[in-house]
Amino acid sequence: MRVFVNHTEINVFSGATAADAILAFYRLMHGNTPDPLPLIFDRFGNQVERDGALSPNNHIFIFNPENNLNHE
């Protein structure tokens, strides 16, 4: 099943949860998985539970505070 995490296409198994998609995203992009997993949001800005079900073509987003530090 195809879903999108931060605009990156990820293929996950049918019945995958939001956490499964995030884990697949980190394996694909970074190799290392953060512990704990970051917060997950849908395209409307609503927080998604890690065990939330996904549908084909869902778009979810994660917020990584390390990428948004204020470097003054």
mmCIF file of the N, C-alpha and C atoms, coordinates in Angstrom:
data_MODEL
# 
_entry.id   MODEL 
# 
loop_
_atom_site.group_PDB 
_atom_site.id 
_atom_site.type_symbol 
_atom_site.label_atom_id 
_atom_site.label_alt_id 
_atom_site.label_comp_id 
_atom_site.label_asym_id 
_atom_site.label_entity_id 
_atom_site.label_seq_id 
_atom_site.pdbx_PDB_ins_code 
_atom_site.Cartn_x 
_atom_site.Cartn_y 
_atom_site.Cartn_z 
_atom_site.occupancy 
_atom_site.B_iso_or_equiv 
_atom_site.pdbx_formal_charge 
_atom_site.auth_seq_id 
_atom_site.auth_comp_id 
_atom_site.auth_asym_id 
_atom_site.auth_atom_id 
_atom_site.pdbx_PDB_model_num 
ATOM 1   N N  . MET A 1 1  ? 0.856  -1.164 0.000  1.00 0.00 ? 1  MET A N  1 
ATOM 2   C CA . MET A 1 1  ? 0.000  0.000  0.000  1.00 0.00 ? 1  MET A CA 1 
ATOM 3   C C  . MET A 1 1  ? 0.907  1.235  0.000  1.00 0.00 ? 1  MET A C  1 
ATOM 4   N N  . ARG A 1 2  ? 0.561  2.203  -0.792 1.00 0.00 ? 2  ARG A N  1 
ATOM 5   C CA . ARG A 1 2  ? 1.340  3.425  -0.916 1.00 0.00 ? 2  ARG A CA 1 
ATOM 6   C C  . ARG A 1 2  ? 0.777  4.502  0.003  1.00 0.00 ? 2  ARG A C  1 
ATOM 7   N N  . VAL A 1 3  ? 1.653  5.070  0.843  1.00 0.00 ? 3  VAL A N  1 
ATOM 8   C CA . VAL A 1 3  ? 1.321  6.223  1.686  1.00 0.00 ? 3  VAL A CA 1 
ATOM 9   C C  . VAL A 1 3  ? 2.459  7.227  1.547  1.00 0.00 ? 3  VAL A C  1 
ATOM 10  N N  . PHE A 1 4  ? 2.258  8.417  2.058  1.00 0.00 ? 4  PHE A N  1 
ATOM 11  C CA . PHE A 1 4  ? 3.271  9.461  1.970  1.00 0.00 ? 4  PHE A CA 1 
ATOM 12  C C  . PHE A 1 4  ? 3.595  9.972  3.364  1.00 0.00 ? 4  PHE A C  1 
ATOM 13  N N  . VAL A 1 5  ? 4.893  10.053 3.652  1.00 0.00 ? 5  VAL A N  1 
ATOM 14  C CA . VAL A 1 5  ? 5.378  10.615 4.911  1.00 0.00 ? 5  VAL A CA 1 
ATOM 15  C C  . VAL A 1 5  ? 6.257  11.797 4.540  1.00 0.00 ? 5  VAL A C  1 
ATOM 16  N N  . ASN A 1 6  ? 5.863  12.982 4.986  1.00 0.00 ? 6  ASN A N  1 
ATOM 17  C CA . ASN A 1 6  ? 6.602  14.206 4.635  1.00 0.00 ? 6  ASN A CA 1 
ATOM 18  C C  . ASN A 1 6  ? 6.844  14.287 3.133  1.00 0.00 ? 6  ASN A C  1 
ATOM 19  N N  . HIS A 1 7  ? 5.845  13.986 2.347  1.00 0.00 ? 7  HIS A N  1 
ATOM 20  C CA . HIS A 1 7  ? 5.870  14.052 0.881  1.00 0.00 ? 7  HIS A CA 1 
ATOM 21  C C  . HIS A 1 7  ? 6.745  12.973 0.233  1.00 0.00 ? 7  HIS A C  1 
ATOM 22  N N  . THR A 1 8  ? 7.215  12.005 1.003  1.00 0.00 ? 8  THR A N  1 
ATOM 23  C CA . THR A 1 8  ? 8.010  10.903 0.467  1.00 0.00 ? 8  THR A CA 1 
ATOM 24  C C  . THR A 1 8  ? 7.128  9.669  0.362  1.00 0.00 ? 8  THR A C  1 
ATOM 25  N N  . GLU A 1 9  ? 7.103  9.070  -0.817 1.00 0.00 ? 9  GLU A N  1 
ATOM 26  C CA . GLU A 1 9  ? 6.280  7.874  -1.012 1.00 0.00 ? 9  GLU A CA 1 
ATOM 27  C C  . GLU A 1 9  ? 6.906  6.691  -0.286 1.00 0.00 ? 9  GLU A C  1 
ATOM 28  N N  . ILE A 1 10 ? 6.085  6.002  0.492  1.00 0.00 ? 10 ILE A N  1 
ATOM 29  C CA . ILE A 1 10 ? 6.509  4.835  1.260  1.00 0.00 ? 10 ILE A CA 1 
ATOM 30  C C  . ILE A 1 10 ? 5.551  3.701  0.929  1.00 0.00 ? 10 ILE A C  1 
ATOM 31  N N  . ASN A 1 11 ? 6.074  2.513  0.722  1.00 0.00 ? 11 ASN A N  1 
ATOM 32  C CA . ASN A 1 11 ? 5.233  1.334  0.521  1.00 0.00 ? 11 ASN A CA 1 
ATOM 33  C C  . ASN A 1 11 ? 5.211  0.532  1.816  1.00 0.00 ? 11 ASN A C  1 
ATOM 34  N N  . VAL A 1 12 ? 4.008  0.328  2.338  1.00 0.00 ? 12 VAL A N  1 
ATOM 35  C CA . VAL A 1 12 ? 3.814  -0.439 3.567  1.00 0.00 ? 12 VAL A CA 1 
ATOM 36  C C  . VAL A 1 12 ? 2.775  -1.521 3.289  1.00 0.00 ? 12 VAL A C  1 
ATOM 37  N N  . PHE A 1 13 ? 2.701  -2.466 4.186  1.00 0.00 ? 13 PHE A N  1 
ATOM 38  C CA . PHE A 1 13 ? 1.748  -3.564 4.035  1.00 0.00 ? 13 PHE A CA 1 
ATOM 39  C C  . PHE A 1 13 ? 0.321  -3.085 4.301  1.00 0.00 ? 13 PHE A C  1 
ATOM 40  N N  . SER A 1 14 ? -0.633 -3.747 3.714  1.00 0.00 ? 14 SER A N  1 
ATOM 41  C CA . SER A 1 14 ? -2.033 -3.418 3.934  1.00 0.00 ? 14 SER A CA 1 
ATOM 42  C C  . SER A 1 14 ? -2.361 -3.615 5.410  1.00 0.00 ? 14 SER A C  1 
ATOM 43  N N  . GLY A 1 15 ? -3.005 -2.650 6.016  1.00 0.00 ? 15 GLY A N  1 
ATOM 44  C CA . GLY A 1 15 ? -3.313 -2.714 7.434  1.00 0.00 ? 15 GLY A CA 1 
ATOM 45  C C  . GLY A 1 15 ? -2.251 -2.063 8.302  1.00 0.00 ? 15 GLY A C  1 
ATOM 46  N N  . ALA A 1 16 ? -1.263 -1.421 7.683  1.00 0.00 ? 16 ALA A N  1 
ATOM 47  C CA . ALA A 1 16 ? -0.187 -0.766 8.437  1.00 0.00 ? 16 ALA A CA 1 
ATOM 48  C C  . ALA A 1 16 ? -0.730 0.399  9.255  1.00 0.00 ? 16 ALA A C  1 
ATOM 49  N N  . THR A 1 17 ? -0.062 0.668  10.350 1.00 0.00 ? 17 THR A N  1 
ATOM 50  C CA . THR A 1 17 ? -0.415 1.805  11.199 1.00 0.00 ? 17 THR A CA 1 
ATOM 51  C C  . THR A 1 17 ? 0.475  2.993  10.864 1.00 0.00 ? 17 THR A C  1 
ATOM 52  N N  . ALA A 1 18 ? 0.154  4.128  11.452 1.00 0.00 ? 18 ALA A N  1 
ATOM 53  C CA . ALA A 1 18 ? 0.970  5.324  11.250 1.00 0.00 ? 18 ALA A CA 1 
ATOM 54  C C  . ALA A 1 18 ? 2.407  5.069  11.720 1.00 0.00 ? 18 ALA A C  1 
ATOM 55  N N  . ALA A 1 19 ? 2.574  4.363  12.821 1.00 0.00 ? 19 ALA A N  1 
ATOM 56  C CA . ALA A 1 19 ? 3.919  4.048  13.321 1.00 0.00 ? 19 ALA A CA 1 
ATOM 57  C C  . ALA A 1 19 ? 4.683  3.173  12.323 1.00 0.00 ? 19 ALA A C  1 
ATOM 58  N N  . ASP A 1 20 ? 4.000  2.219  11.700 1.00 0.00 ? 20 ASP A N  1 
ATOM 59  C CA . ASP A 1 20 ? 4.656  1.373  10.695 1.00 0.00 ? 20 ASP A CA 1 
ATOM 60  C C  . ASP A 1 20 ? 5.186  2.228  9.549  1.00 0.00 ? 20 ASP A C  1 
ATOM 61  N N  . ALA A 1 21 ? 4.407  3.206  9.122  1.00 0.00 ? 21 ALA A N  1 
ATOM 62  C CA . ALA A 1 21 ? 4.829  4.084  8.029  1.00 0.00 ? 21 ALA A CA 1 
ATOM 63  C C  . ALA A 1 21 ? 6.014  4.949  8.457  1.00 0.00 ? 21 ALA A C  1 
ATOM 64  N N  . ILE A 1 22 ? 5.997  5.445  9.687  1.00 0.00 ? 22 ILE A N  1 
ATOM 65  C CA . ILE A 1 22 ? 7.097  6.269  10.180 1.00 0.00 ? 22 ILE A CA 1 
ATOM 66  C C  . ILE A 1 22 ? 8.368  5.437  10.282 1.00 0.00 ? 22 ILE A C  1 
ATOM 67  N N  . LEU A 1 23 ? 8.254  4.220  10.768 1.00 0.00 ? 23 LEU A N  1 
ATOM 68  C CA . LEU A 1 23 ? 9.422  3.335  10.849 1.00 0.00 ? 23 LEU A CA 1 
ATOM 69  C C  . LEU A 1 23 ? 9.991  3.070  9.460  1.00 0.00 ? 23 LEU A C  1 
ATOM 70  N N  . ALA A 1 24 ? 9.122  2.813  8.493  1.00 0.00 ? 24 ALA A N  1 
ATOM 71  C CA . ALA A 1 24 ? 9.580  2.580  7.113  1.00 0.00 ? 24 ALA A CA 1 
ATOM 72  C C  . ALA A 1 24 ? 10.243 3.830  6.548  1.00 0.00 ? 24 ALA A C  1 
ATOM 73  N N  . PHE A 1 25 ? 9.695  5.001  6.858  1.00 0.00 ? 25 PHE A N  1 
ATOM 74  C CA . PHE A 1 25 ? 10.272 6.267  6.404  1.00 0.00 ? 25 PHE A CA 1 
ATOM 75  C C  . PHE A 1 25 ? 11.681 6.441  6.953  1.00 0.00 ? 25 PHE A C  1 
ATOM 76  N N  . TYR A 1 26 ? 11.857 6.209  8.248  1.00 0.00 ? 26 TYR A N  1 
ATOM 77  C CA . TYR A 1 26 ? 13.191 6.371  8.835  1.00 0.00 ? 26 TYR A CA 1 
ATOM 78  C C  . TYR A 1 26 ? 14.178 5.347  8.284  1.00 0.00 ? 26 TYR A C  1 
ATOM 79  N N  . ARG A 1 27 ? 13.742 4.120  8.066  1.00 0.00 ? 27 ARG A N  1 
ATOM 80  C CA . ARG A 1 27 ? 14.638 3.119  7.463  1.00 0.00 ? 27 ARG A CA 1 
ATOM 81  C C  . ARG A 1 27 ? 15.075 3.562  6.080  1.00 0.00 ? 27 ARG A C  1 
ATOM 82  N N  . LEU A 1 28 ? 14.149 4.120  5.313  1.00 0.00 ? 28 LEU A N  1 
ATOM 83  C CA . LEU A 1 28 ? 14.450 4.558  3.954  1.00 0.00 ? 28 LEU A CA 1 
ATOM 84  C C  . LEU A 1 28 ? 15.344 5.798  3.941  1.00 0.00 ? 28 LEU A C  1 
ATOM 85  N N  . MET A 1 29 ? 15.054 6.769  4.784  1.00 0.00 ? 29 MET A N  1 
ATOM 86  C CA . MET A 1 29 ? 15.723 8.064  4.713  1.00 0.00 ? 29 MET A CA 1 
ATOM 87  C C  . MET A 1 29 ? 16.966 8.180  5.592  1.00 0.00 ? 29 MET A C  1 
ATOM 88  N N  . HIS A 1 30 ? 16.944 7.584  6.750  1.00 0.00 ? 30 HIS A N  1 
ATOM 89  C CA . HIS A 1 30 ? 17.983 7.850  7.727  1.00 0.00 ? 30 HIS A CA 1 
ATOM 90  C C  . HIS A 1 30 ? 18.721 6.603  8.218  1.00 0.00 ? 30 HIS A C  1 
ATOM 91  N N  . GLY A 1 31 ? 18.062 5.480  8.177  1.00 0.00 ? 31 GLY A N  1 
ATOM 92  C CA . GLY A 1 31 ? 18.683 4.273  8.697  1.00 0.00 ? 31 GLY A CA 1 
ATOM 93  C C  . GLY A 1 31 ? 18.462 4.084  10.184 1.00 0.00 ? 31 GLY A C  1 
ATOM 94  N N  . ASN A 1 32 ? 18.460 5.155  10.952 1.00 0.00 ? 32 ASN A N  1 
ATOM 95  C CA . ASN A 1 32 ? 18.254 5.074  12.399 1.00 0.00 ? 32 ASN A CA 1 
ATOM 96  C C  . ASN A 1 32 ? 16.860 5.552  12.753 1.00 0.00 ? 32 ASN A C  1 
ATOM 97  N N  . THR A 1 33 ? 16.244 4.878  13.710 1.00 0.00 ? 33 THR A N  1 
ATOM 98  C CA . THR A 1 33 ? 14.913 5.248  14.158 1.00 0.00 ? 33 THR A CA 1 
ATOM 99  C C  . THR A 1 33 ? 15.018 5.947  15.505 1.00 0.00 ? 33 THR A C  1 
ATOM 100 N N  . PRO A 1 34 ? 14.438 7.140  15.631 1.00 0.00 ? 34 PRO A N  1 
ATOM 101 C CA . PRO A 1 34 ? 14.499 7.829  16.918 1.00 0.00 ? 34 PRO A CA 1 
ATOM 102 C C  . PRO A 1 34 ? 13.628 7.136  17.958 1.00 0.00 ? 34 PRO A C  1 
ATOM 103 N N  . ASP A 1 35 ? 14.035 7.252  19.196 1.00 0.00 ? 35 ASP A N  1 
ATOM 104 C CA . ASP A 1 35 ? 13.255 6.704  20.299 1.00 0.00 ? 35 ASP A CA 1 
ATOM 105 C C  . ASP A 1 35 ? 13.097 7.805  21.330 1.00 0.00 ? 35 ASP A C  1 
ATOM 106 N N  . PRO A 1 36 ? 11.922 8.293  21.564 1.00 0.00 ? 36 PRO A N  1 
ATOM 107 C CA . PRO A 1 36 ? 10.633 7.861  21.011 1.00 0.00 ? 36 PRO A CA 1 
ATOM 108 C C  . PRO A 1 36 ? 10.407 8.408  19.602 1.00 0.00 ? 36 PRO A C  1 
ATOM 109 N N  . LEU A 1 37 ? 9.417  7.816  18.947 1.00 0.00 ? 37 LEU A N  1 
ATOM 110 C CA . LEU A 1 37 ? 9.044  8.299  17.620 1.00 0.00 ? 37 LEU A CA 1 
ATOM 111 C C  . LEU A 1 37 ? 8.500  9.723  17.736 1.00 0.00 ? 37 LEU A C  1 
ATOM 112 N N  . PRO A 1 38 ? 8.691  10.530 16.694 1.00 0.00 ? 38 PRO A N  1 
ATOM 113 C CA . PRO A 1 38 ? 8.156  11.902 16.731 1.00 0.00 ? 38 PRO A CA 1 
ATOM 114 C C  . PRO A 1 38 ? 6.632  11.905 16.643 1.00 0.00 ? 38 PRO A C  1 
ATOM 115 N N  . LEU A 1 39 ? 6.054  13.058 16.938 1.00 0.00 ? 39 LEU A N  1 
ATOM 116 C CA . LEU A 1 39 ? 4.608  13.215 16.796 1.00 0.00 ? 39 LEU A CA 1 
ATOM 117 C C  . LEU A 1 39 ? 4.238  13.092 15.321 1.00 0.00 ? 39 LEU A C  1 
ATOM 118 N N  . ILE A 1 40 ? 3.057  12.567 15.060 1.00 0.00 ? 40 ILE A N  1 
ATOM 119 C CA . ILE A 1 40 ? 2.581  12.335 13.700 1.00 0.00 ? 40 ILE A CA 1 
ATOM 120 C C  . ILE A 1 40 ? 1.324  13.170 13.487 1.00 0.00 ? 40 ILE A C  1 
ATOM 121 N N  . PHE A 1 41 ? 1.249  13.823 12.319 1.00 0.00 ? 41 PHE A N  1 
ATOM 122 C CA . PHE A 1 41 ? 0.101  14.677 12.001 1.00 0.00 ? 41 PHE A CA 1 
ATOM 123 C C  . PHE A 1 41 ? -0.451 14.317 10.632 1.00 0.00 ? 41 PHE A C  1 
ATOM 124 N N  . ASP A 1 42 ? -1.754 14.566 10.442 1.00 0.00 ? 42 ASP A N  1 
ATOM 125 C CA . ASP A 1 42 ? -2.338 14.394 9.116  1.00 0.00 ? 42 ASP A CA 1 
ATOM 126 C C  . ASP A 1 42 ? -2.182 15.696 8.343  1.00 0.00 ? 42 ASP A C  1 
ATOM 127 N N  . ARG A 1 43 ? -2.673 15.729 7.127  1.00 0.00 ? 43 ARG A N  1 
ATOM 128 C CA . ARG A 1 43 ? -2.472 16.915 6.286  1.00 0.00 ? 43 ARG A CA 1 
ATOM 129 C C  . ARG A 1 43 ? -3.256 18.139 6.755  1.00 0.00 ? 43 ARG A C  1 
ATOM 130 N N  . PHE A 1 44 ? -4.145 17.943 7.725  1.00 0.00 ? 44 PHE A N  1 
ATOM 131 C CA . PHE A 1 44 ? -4.920 19.057 8.264  1.00 0.00 ? 44 PHE A CA 1 
ATOM 132 C C  . PHE A 1 44 ? -4.342 19.572 9.580  1.00 0.00 ? 44 PHE A C  1 
ATOM 133 N N  . GLY A 1 45 ? -3.223 18.986 10.009 1.00 0.00 ? 45 GLY A N  1 
ATOM 134 C CA . GLY A 1 45 ? -2.588 19.408 11.243 1.00 0.00 ? 45 GLY A CA 1 
ATOM 135 C C  . GLY A 1 45 ? -3.081 18.704 12.487 1.00 0.00 ? 45 GLY A C  1 
ATOM 136 N N  . ASN A 1 46 ? -3.942 17.703 12.325 1.00 0.00 ? 46 ASN A N  1 
ATOM 137 C CA . ASN A 1 46 ? -4.445 16.943 13.464 1.00 0.00 ? 46 ASN A CA 1 
ATOM 138 C C  . ASN A 1 46 ? -3.439 15.860 13.839 1.00 0.00 ? 46 ASN A C  1 
ATOM 139 N N  . GLN A 1 47 ? -3.221 15.697 15.143 1.00 0.00 ? 47 GLN A N  1 
ATOM 140 C CA . GLN A 1 47 ? -2.303 14.654 15.578 1.00 0.00 ? 47 GLN A CA 1 
ATOM 141 C C  . GLN A 1 47 ? -2.912 13.285 15.331 1.00 0.00 ? 47 GLN A C  1 
ATOM 142 N N  . VAL A 1 48 ? -2.096 12.371 14.839 1.00 0.00 ? 48 VAL A N  1 
ATOM 143 C CA . VAL A 1 48 ? -2.518 10.998 14.539 1.00 0.00 ? 48 VAL A CA 1 
ATOM 144 C C  . VAL A 1 48 ? -1.875 10.083 15.569 1.00 0.00 ? 48 VAL A C  1 
ATOM 145 N N  . GLU A 1 49 ? -2.660 9.186  16.125 1.00 0.00 ? 49 GLU A N  1 
ATOM 146 C CA . GLU A 1 49 ? -2.114 8.212  17.068 1.00 0.00 ? 49 GLU A CA 1 
ATOM 147 C C  . GLU A 1 49 ? -1.193 7.247  16.329 1.00 0.00 ? 49 GLU A C  1 
ATOM 148 N N  . ARG A 1 50 ? -0.179 6.785  17.009 1.00 0.00 ? 50 ARG A N  1 
ATOM 149 C CA . ARG A 1 50 ? 0.775  5.865  16.374 1.00 0.00 ? 50 ARG A CA 1 
ATOM 150 C C  . ARG A 1 50 ? 0.121  4.579  15.896 1.00 0.00 ? 50 ARG A C  1 
ATOM 151 N N  . ASP A 1 51 ? -0.924 4.144  16.597 1.00 0.00 ? 51 ASP A N  1 
ATOM 152 C CA . ASP A 1 51 ? -1.610 2.915  16.184 1.00 0.00 ? 51 ASP A CA 1 
ATOM 153 C C  . ASP A 1 51 ? -2.782 3.198  15.250 1.00 0.00 ? 51 ASP A C  1 
ATOM 154 N N  . GLY A 1 52 ? -2.861 4.439  14.742 1.00 0.00 ? 52 GLY A N  1 
ATOM 155 C CA . GLY A 1 52 ? -3.927 4.823  13.821 1.00 0.00 ? 52 GLY A CA 1 
ATOM 156 C C  . GLY A 1 52 ? -3.790 4.114  12.475 1.00 0.00 ? 52 GLY A C  1 
ATOM 157 N N  . ALA A 1 53 ? -4.913 3.662  11.957 1.00 0.00 ? 53 ALA A N  1 
ATOM 158 C CA . ALA A 1 53 ? -4.930 2.948  10.677 1.00 0.00 ? 53 ALA A CA 1 
ATOM 159 C C  . ALA A 1 53 ? -4.669 3.910  9.525  1.00 0.00 ? 53 ALA A C  1 
ATOM 160 N N  . LEU A 1 54 ? -4.057 3.393  8.487  1.00 0.00 ? 54 LEU A N  1 
ATOM 161 C CA . LEU A 1 54 ? -3.797 4.162  7.277  1.00 0.00 ? 54 LEU A CA 1 
ATOM 162 C C  . LEU A 1 54 ? -4.601 3.598  6.122  1.00 0.00 ? 54 LEU A C  1 
ATOM 163 N N  . SER A 1 55 ? -4.911 4.451  5.185  1.00 0.00 ? 55 SER A N  1 
ATOM 164 C CA . SER A 1 55 ? -5.564 4.053  3.934  1.00 0.00 ? 55 SER A CA 1 
ATOM 165 C C  . SER A 1 55 ? -4.594 4.323  2.800  1.00 0.00 ? 55 SER A C  1 
ATOM 166 N N  . PRO A 1 56 ? -4.790 3.671  1.656  1.00 0.00 ? 56 PRO A N  1 
ATOM 167 C CA . PRO A 1 56 ? -3.912 3.961  0.519  1.00 0.00 ? 56 PRO A CA 1 
ATOM 168 C C  . PRO A 1 56 ? -3.900 5.456  0.207  1.00 0.00 ? 56 PRO A C  1 
ATOM 169 N N  . ASN A 1 57 ? -2.732 5.955  -0.109 1.00 0.00 ? 57 ASN A N  1 
ATOM 170 C CA . ASN A 1 57 ? -2.496 7.358  -0.469 1.00 0.00 ? 57 ASN A CA 1 
ATOM 171 C C  . ASN A 1 57 ? -2.651 8.349  0.677  1.00 0.00 ? 57 ASN A C  1 
ATOM 172 N N  . ASN A 1 58 ? -2.711 7.862  1.934  1.00 0.00 ? 58 ASN A N  1 
ATOM 173 C CA . ASN A 1 58 ? -2.719 8.785  3.081  1.00 0.00 ? 58 ASN A CA 1 
ATOM 174 C C  . ASN A 1 58 ? -1.446 9.608  3.080  1.00 0.00 ? 58 ASN A C  1 
ATOM 175 N N  . HIS A 1 59 ? -1.561 10.842 3.549  1.00 0.00 ? 59 HIS A N  1 
ATOM 176 C CA . HIS A 1 59 ? -0.409 11.725 3.718  1.00 0.00 ? 59 HIS A CA 1 
ATOM 177 C C  . HIS A 1 59 ? -0.286 12.031 5.205  1.00 0.00 ? 59 HIS A C  1 
ATOM 178 N N  . ILE A 1 60 ? 0.855  11.673 5.784  1.00 0.00 ? 60 ILE A N  1 
ATOM 179 C CA . ILE A 1 60 ? 1.110  11.997 7.177  1.00 0.00 ? 60 ILE A CA 1 
ATOM 180 C C  . ILE A 1 60 ? 2.443  12.739 7.256  1.00 0.00 ? 60 ILE A C  1 
ATOM 181 N N  . PHE A 1 61 ? 2.619  13.452 8.351  1.00 0.00 ? 61 PHE A N  1 
ATOM 182 C CA . PHE A 1 61 ? 3.790  14.301 8.509  1.00 0.00 ? 61 PHE A CA 1 
ATOM 183 C C  . PHE A 1 61 ? 4.341  14.138 9.908  1.00 0.00 ? 61 PHE A C  1 
ATOM 184 N N  . ILE A 1 62 ? 5.661  14.264 10.018 1.00 0.00 ? 62 ILE A N  1 
ATOM 185 C CA . ILE A 1 62 ? 6.297  14.229 11.331 1.00 0.00 ? 62 ILE A CA 1 
ATOM 186 C C  . ILE A 1 62 ? 7.031  15.541 11.539 1.00 0.00 ? 62 ILE A C  1 
ATOM 187 N N  . PHE A 1 63 ? 7.106  15.927 12.769 1.00 0.00 ? 63 PHE A N  1 
ATOM 188 C CA . PHE A 1 63 ? 7.804  17.146 13.148 1.00 0.00 ? 63 PHE A CA 1 
ATOM 189 C C  . PHE A 1 63 ? 9.096  16.738 13.822 1.00 0.00 ? 63 PHE A C  1 
ATOM 190 N N  . ASN A 1 64 ? 10.209 17.177 13.273 1.00 0.00 ? 64 ASN A N  1 
ATOM 191 C CA . ASN A 1 64 ? 11.516 16.864 13.837 1.00 0.00 ? 64 ASN A CA 1 
ATOM 192 C C  . ASN A 1 64 ? 12.095 18.146 14.416 1.00 0.00 ? 64 ASN A C  1 
ATOM 193 N N  . PRO A 1 65 ? 12.097 18.289 15.753 1.00 0.00 ? 65 PRO A N  1 
ATOM 194 C CA . PRO A 1 65 ? 12.574 19.532 16.352 1.00 0.00 ? 65 PRO A CA 1 
ATOM 195 C C  . PRO A 1 65 ? 14.027 19.848 15.999 1.00 0.00 ? 65 PRO A C  1 
ATOM 196 N N  . GLU A 1 66 ? 14.839 18.849 15.709 1.00 0.00 ? 66 GLU A N  1 
ATOM 197 C CA . GLU A 1 66 ? 16.234 19.086 15.354 1.00 0.00 ? 66 GLU A CA 1 
ATOM 198 C C  . GLU A 1 66 ? 16.357 19.909 14.067 1.00 0.00 ? 66 GLU A C  1 
ATOM 199 N N  . ASN A 1 67 ? 15.380 19.798 13.173 1.00 0.00 ? 67 ASN A N  1 
ATOM 200 C CA . ASN A 1 67 ? 15.412 20.540 11.917 1.00 0.00 ? 67 ASN A CA 1 
ATOM 201 C C  . ASN A 1 67 ? 14.877 21.956 12.059 1.00 0.00 ? 67 ASN A C  1 
ATOM 202 N N  . ASN A 1 68 ? 14.333 22.287 13.209 1.00 0.00 ? 68 ASN A N  1 
ATOM 203 C CA . ASN A 1 68 ? 13.696 23.590 13.381 1.00 0.00 ? 68 ASN A CA 1 
ATOM 204 C C  . ASN A 1 68 ? 14.263 24.368 14.564 1.00 0.00 ? 68 ASN A C  1 
ATOM 205 N N  . LEU A 1 69 ? 15.530 24.167 14.872 1.00 0.00 ? 69 LEU A N  1 
ATOM 206 C CA . LEU A 1 69 ? 16.149 24.902 15.957 1.00 0.00 ? 69 LEU A CA 1 
ATOM 207 C C  . LEU A 1 69 ? 16.340 26.354 15.552 1.00 0.00 ? 69 LEU A C  1 
ATOM 208 N N  . ASN A 1 70 ? 16.205 27.231 16.498 1.00 0.00 ? 70 ASN A N  1 
ATOM 209 C CA . ASN A 1 70 ? 16.401 28.647 16.243 1.00 0.00 ? 70 ASN A CA 1 
ATOM 210 C C  . ASN A 1 70 ? 17.873 28.980 16.465 1.00 0.00 ? 70 ASN A C  1 
ATOM 211 N N  . HIS A 1 71 ? 18.623 29.151 15.394 1.00 0.00 ? 71 HIS A N  1 
ATOM 212 C CA . HIS A 1 71 ? 20.058 29.417 15.480 1.00 0.00 ? 71 HIS A CA 1 
ATOM 213 C C  . HIS A 1 71 ? 20.317 30.911 15.381 1.00 0.00 ? 71 HIS A C  1 
ATOM 214 N N  . GLU A 1 72 ? 20.188 31.606 16.481 1.00 0.00 ? 72 GLU A N  1 
ATOM 215 C CA . GLU A 1 72 ? 20.409 33.052 16.469 1.00 0.00 ? 72 GLU A CA 1 
ATOM 216 C C  . GLU A 1 72 ? 21.845 33.374 16.788 1.00 0.00 ? 72 GLU A C  1 
# 
